[in-house]
Amino acid sequence: MTAAGKFQATHDVSTADPRAWRVLWSSTFAFTICFAIWMMFAILGIPLKTQLGLSDTEFGLIAATPVLSGSLARVPLGICTDRFGGRIVFFLTMLATVIPVWMLTYATQFWQFIALGLLVGLAGASFSVGTPYVARWFPKDRQGLAMGIFGAGNAGSALTKFVAPILIVTAGTWMIVPKVYAIAMLVTAILFWMTSASNPAHRVANPPSFASQLAVMKDRRAWRYSQYCSVVFGGYVGLALWLPHYYVNHYGFHIEQAALLAACFSLPGGVLRAIGGWLSDRFGAQKTTWIVMWTVLTCFFFLSYPDSGFIVQSTRGPLAFHIALSPTVFTILMFTVGIAMAIGKASVFKFVADEYTGNIGAVSGVVGLAGGLAGFALPILFGVLADLTGVSSTCFMLLFGATAVSLIWMHFSFRPHGAEVPPRASLQSRS
């Protein structure tokens, strides 16, 4: 029997396994807590910006540092998941972050937050562990839904925006947040181990070497999916980190109000991911992603327009005009972007599940790495652009350009009826 046949047989068996849904829900809960901790600097960065006297660029760096390490760790952890199983890798990853999160309480200097942020970032790498772990419990025609439900753990970003400001206001200091989060991570790791399960048959038989698995980066399909992921996931992470700061600086809201409004983007961007998985199963990953990209591009077009004032000389004298997005319109547009990105995150990884079988962990790790690196780079670039131009909406101009690149690439990568034109080498490798 071929490796693909063995993998499909495993899926057929797992369909009747009552543990499949228990694994899915326990993994989703664990990933939600991991993502909440991964995004904690979106809120902590606001008081730290004042305490440390940071520029917008420095704020972007301190907020995005956990995303860097979490992204870089995705590939090796995805490969480890293929080799050793998702349950043990997921559990150990969560345990590894408990002490660094707690130690944030004692940090006082910029470099200390950067160093600890790199260790805290391992929480975000749990995505490349949970994705293949969950997917292998379900048949191929339900993988999109399963991975979409798991990916709904991105709502942890909204959870942080609800919980962290309340903790800060109640305790009167940001230092309470790392303590509560460290305890939450420890409890979550224990609960996950107690409620999850392992299936040795899900491990890849005779797994290839680390180097050969990393060779997937030579596959142009992986790079294309990485570009899509950099928009729908990297853009989501970057905006989730930047929006509370944007609401405070651009609209003058307090941290609690800013976090609540930013959650209007983060919450649908996480919870509705399961719908994206269902749509991808029903209509296909290509069609779903295409609609997502156009929706996001349209919203970014309006969000990119800076606050402007100009005077028109009329026959009745000068007429002054002022064009700006009100907080209400801005939030509605961001809510729409959040929904579209939620669907897109699921559809992109449906591409991966459709194209690859035995090395889903390695491929999803590479694609997730690209999305995570974009999520790391974007807040820093947002800060640089804001510092250089003084125009707040430059962040959306950047995202508009990145989305346009994805649409152009997708247009030339697929036939009109939606079937991809695969490279000759890829066809031969599947023979």
N, C-alpha and C positions, 0 to 999 in steps of 0.2 A: 504493500500500500504506500502511496506517495505521502510526503509530509503534509501536503494540503488535504489529502484524504483523511489522514489521522486527525488533523486539526478539526475538520468538519465533523468527524465522528465524535470527537470530544464535545463539540457544540451540541450534537444531537442528544448525547447523554445528559449534558448539563441542562437541557430544556426541561427534563423531568425531575431535576434535582431541586428539592424544596429549599435548599440552602442558597440558591441563586439570588432570590430577592432579598434574603436576609443579608447577604454579602453586599448587595447593591446599596441597601439603606444604611448599613453601618459604615460603608466606605464613603457614602455621600455626606453623612454627618461629620465624619472625621475630616474630610476635605473642606467642609464649610468652616470648621474651626481653624484648620491650617491656613486657609485663605484669609480669614479674619486677622490672624496674627501676621501674615505676610504683608497685609495692607495697613498695619497699625500706624506706620509713619505718616499716612495721609492725614491723620488727626494729630498724632504726637508732634509732627513737624511744625504745626502752627504755633504752639507755645514755645517750641525749641527755636524757631526762627527769631522770636522776640528775645528769648533768654540768651541766645548765642550771637545775636546781631547778624543773622545770615542774609545774604543777597538772594534774589530769586533763583539764581543758578545754584548756589549752595543749598538752598532749600530743595531744589530738584534733585541734587546729588544725595542728600541725606534721606530723602523719601524713596529714591529709586535703588539705593544700594542693596537692600534685601532681594530685589528683583534680579539683580545681576547674578548673585550666587545661586539663587533658586533656579535661574535659567541654565547656568553652566552645569549644575548638578543633574539636570533632567536627563541628559543622554546617558551618563553612567548608571543612574538609578533605573532608567528604562531598560537598559541591558541587564542589570542585576535582576530585575523583575522577570525577564525572560528566563534567566538561569535558575534563580532560587525561589521564585514564587512571590506574588504581590503581598501576601499577608505579613510575612516577616520583614520585608523591606519597608513596607508602609509603617509598621510598628516602630522599627528602629529609627526611621527618619523622624518620626514625631518625638521620640525620646531625646534625640540629639539636640533638639531646639529648646528644651525646657530650661536648662541652666543659662544659655545666652539671653533668653527673654527676661529671666529674672534679674540678670546682671545689668540690664539697661537702667535699672533703678539707681545704680551707683555711678553711672557715667555722668561726667561733667564737662567734657571737652569734645569738640567736633570730631576729632580722629577716633575717639572712643566709641562714639555712636556709629561711625563708619565701620569700625572693626567688628563690633557686636552685630551690626546690621547684616554683615556678610554671613555670620553664623545663623542669625534668625532666618535668613533667606532660604535655608534648607526646607522650611515649611512649604514654600511654594513649589519645590521640586516634587512634592507628593503627587502632583497631577500626572506626571509621566509614569508613576507607579500605579495609581488607581485606574487609569484608563485601560491598560491591557489587562489588569487584574479583573476588573469588572467585565470587560468585553468577552473574555474567555468563558464566562459562565452562561453566555447567551448565544443563540444561533445567529447567523449572519444577518438575517432579515429583521432582527430585533436589536442588533448592536447599536444602531443609531439612537434608538430610544434609550437604551441602557446607558450609553455614554453621555447622552444628553441629560439624563437624570443625575448621573454622577457629576457632570460638569456644572449642574445647578448649584454646586457648592461654591461657585464664584460669588453667590449671594453673601458669602462671608465678608465681602467688601462692604456691603450694606450693613451687615451686622456690626462691624466695627464703627460705622458712622452713627449707628443708633446707641451702642453701648459706651464707646470710649468717651464721647463728650459728657454723657451723664456721670460717668465715673470721675472725670476731671472736675466737673462743676460741684459734685457732691463732696469729694475729698479736698477740693481746693488746690490740687496739684496733679500734674501729669504722671507723677511717679507711681500712682496707684494702678495705672493701666498695665505696665509690665508684670506686676505682681499677680494681678487677677488673671492675666493671660497665661502666665507660666503654669499656674495651678490648673487652669482650664485645659491646657495642652496635656498635662500629665494625666488628668482624669479621662480625657478623651482617648488617649493612647490605651489606657487600661480597658475602657469600655469597648474599644474597637477589637482588642485581642480576645475579649470574652464573647463577643457577638459575631465575629467574622469566622471564616473557615478557609481551609486549604484543600486543594485538589492537585495531587502530584502530576496528574495527567495533563494539567495546563502548562506545565513547564515544557519548554522546547526540547524535544529529544535530540541528542547529539548537537548541542548548540554550537554555532561557529565561533571563532575567536572574536575578541573584542575588536580587533583591527578590521576583520572582515565585515562585522556588523556596522562599523562606522563607515564602511565603503558605500553605504546607502547615500551618503552625501554627494556621491558622484552621479546619482540619479537625478535628472533634471526635473522629474515629477516632484521629488521631495523638496527641491528648491522652490518650485511653483507653489506648492502647498504652504511652504514656509512664508512666502510673500503674502499669501492670503491670511495666514495666521498672524502675521505682523500687524495687519490692519484690524482684524476682528478681535484678536486676543491682546496683542501688544497695545493697540489703541484703547481697548477697554481698561487695561491695567494702568496705562499712562494717564488716562482721563480720571480714573478712580482715585489716583494719587493726587492729581492736580486740581480737581474741581472744588474741594473744600477751600483750598487756598485761593482759587479764582473767585469764588463767591465772596470771600472776605475782602480781597484786594479790589476787585472790580465793582462789586455792588455794596460793599461796606457792611455785610451781615456779621453777626457774632458767630462764634464757633459752633454753637448748638444749631442755629438756624442754617448756617452754611452746610453743616454735616447732614442735616435733614433733607435739604434740597438736593445735595449731591447724591443722596441715597435714592432719589427718584431716577437717577441714571444707573446706579450700581445694582439696585434690587431687581428690576426687570432684566438687566444684563446678566444676572445669574440664574434667577428662578425660571425664566422662560427658555432656558437652554434645552430643556426636555422637549419643548414644542419643536425646536429646531431639529432635534434628533428624529422626531416623528415625521416632520415634513421631508427630511432628507430620505428617510426610508420610503416614503410614499411617492415623492416626485423626483428624487435623485439629488445627489450632492451638487452637481453642476448647475442645474436650474435654480436650486434654492440659493446657492452662493451668489449667482449672478444677480438675482433680485435684491439680495442683501446689500451687495456692493453699490448698486444704483441708489438704493434708499439712503445709505450712509453718505454717498457723494452729494446727493441733493441737500441733505441737512447741513453738511459741512460747508456747502456753498453759502448758505444764509448765515451760518455761525461765523464764517470768516470775515464778513463785512464789518469793518471797525466802526466804532462810534464816530460819526461825521457831522460836521456842521458847515453849511455853505450859504452864500447870499446870491440871490438872483436879482439882477437889475431889471425891474419891470417899468411900464409906463406910469405906474402909480407909486414908484419909489422902490427901494430895496426890500426884497422879501427874504427873510431868514428861514432856513430849514435845518432841522436836526434829525438825523437818522440814527437810531440805536435800538437794540433789542432790549425789551423790558425783561425783568427777572422771570415773569410768567412765560413769555414767549420763549425765552432762552431755555427754561426748564422743560417746556413741552418738546422742544427740538431735541434736547438731551435725552428725554424719556424715549423718544422715537429712536434715537441712535442706540440707546441701551437695548431696546427690543430687537433691533436689527442685528446688533453684534451678538446678542444671545443666540439667535438663530444661526448666525454665521459661524460661531465657534463650534457648534455641533456639526454643521454641514461640512466644514473643513476636515474634521476628524473622521467624518463618514467617508470622505475621499480616501483617507489612510486605511480605514478598515476594509474598504472595497478593493484597494490596490494591493495590499500586503496581508499576509496571513501569519506565517511563523515568526516574523520579527516585528510584530506590531509595536512592541515595547521600544525597540531601537528607533523605528521610524517616527513614532509619536514623540519620542524624546527629542529627535532632531527638529521636527516641526515645532514642538513646544519650546525648544531652545530658541528658535528664531523669534517666536512670538514673545517669549520672555525677554530676550535681548532688546526687542523693540520697546517693550514695556519699561525696560531700564533706561534706554536712551531717550525716550520721548520726554519724560519730565525734565531731564537735564536740558534738552534742546528747547523745551518750552521756556525754561528759565533764561537760557542764553538769548533767545529771540526777544523775550520781554525786556531783559536788561539792555539789549542793543537798540531796540526800536522804541520801547516804551508803549507798544501797542499790545493790548491783552489778547486780541483775537488772532495773533500770529500762530498760536498753537493749532487753531483750526485750519489755518491756511496750510500748514505743514501736513496735517492729516488729509486734507482735500487732495494734495498732490500724491500722497502715498496710495490713497484709494483709487485715484485715476490710473496709476501704474498697474494696480491689480486688475482693473477692468480691461485695460489694453492687453495685458498678458493673457487673461482668460479668453479674450476674443480671438486671439491668434493661436490658442492652444487646443481649441475644440472645434469640431466640425459644426456646421449650422444646426444639425439635428441633435447636437449635444454629445456625440461620441468622440472621445479623445483620439488623437492620432499618436499612438505610442511609438517611441523610438525603436528602431530595428533591434538594437541590442537588448532592450527589455523584453521584446517578443521572443527572442532566441533563448533568453535566460529562463523563460517560463515553459519552454517546450520540454 
